[in-house]
Amino acid sequence: FQPWPGTFIPWHDKVVKVLRAFSVDADIDQGFPGQWIVFRGQPAVWTGKGMLVLKVLQPAGKKPMQGAEFLRGVRNQI
């Protein structure tokens, strides 16, 4: 299994690589696709059929990190 090229999500003027995530079925009326939110202490992104919760991610130019660690670094930006 080759994880290249991987999955990327836009974050402001950069991208974030998704290394580990899981989906949650939810009512899409709560958000719009591409909208970032905090779900149970983890960053998440609304999709067309629920949300994608980001467990491990890698911001451009940074090392991989846990979702909660990412949130501490981007305070009040979500």
N, C-alpha and C positions, 0 to 999 in steps of 0.2 A: 504494500500500500504506500503510495506516494502522496503526501499531503499538499503538494504543490498544485495549483497556485494558491490554494487556500481561500478563505472568505474574508472580505474586507467590508467595513461599515464606515461611512463618512462621519467624522467628528469635527465640527467647526470647519476649519480650512485644511484639515489633515485626514488621515485614515487610521482606523484601528483594525488590526488583524484579530480575527476570532480564532482562538486555539481550542477552547472547550466551551460548549454551551448546551442548553436544553430548551425545548419549546414548552409553552404553557398555552393551552386553549383558553381563550378569553373573549368576551364580548368586544368586538372591534369598535363599537360606538364609544368606548372609553378613550380611545386615542386614534391617531392616524398613522399609516405605515411610514416608518422612518423616524418617528418621534421617540426620543430617549426618555426613559423613566427609571425610577428606583423601585425594584420589586424585592421585598424581603431582604433588604440590605445589599442587593446585587444590582449592577447596572443591567438594564434590559432595553430592547428596542421593539416597538410595536411592528407587527407584520400584517399582511392581509388576512391572516387567520389566527390571531392571538399575539403572543410575544415571544421573543427569543431572549432568554436570560443568559448573560455572559459570565461564565464562571472563571475563565482564564482568557486574558486578552493581551495584546501587545500594541501599545501606541507607537506611531512612527518614530523611529530613532531611540526607542526605549527597550528595556528587557521585558520578557513576559511577566505578567503579574496577575494576582487574584483580582476578581471583580471588586471586592470590598476595598482592596488597596488602591485600585484605580479611582474609586469614589472619593477616598480621602484626599487624593491629589487634585481632584477637580471640584472641590467644594463649591456649592451653589451654582454650578454650571449646567446642571441637569434640571 
